[in-house]
Amino acid sequence: GTYSLKMKMYDATKKQVLTCITFDFSIGFASSVADS
């Protein structure tokens, strides 16, 4: 019911946030490597 839908939404958001953090981190890492 509503609960499983909420969990699905929560899961999707969590994955999105993780992807975002990983993406930001790799960009930051790449630019710091390029700088040095």
Secondary structure as the mmCIF struct_conf table of DSSP 4:
data_model
#
loop_
_struct_conf.conf_type_id
_struct_conf.id
_struct_conf.beg_label_comp_id
_struct_conf.beg_label_asym_id
_struct_conf.beg_label_seq_id
_struct_conf.end_label_comp_id
_struct_conf.end_label_asym_id
_struct_conf.end_label_seq_id
HELX_RH_AL_P HELX_RH_AL_P1 THR A 2 ASP A 35
#
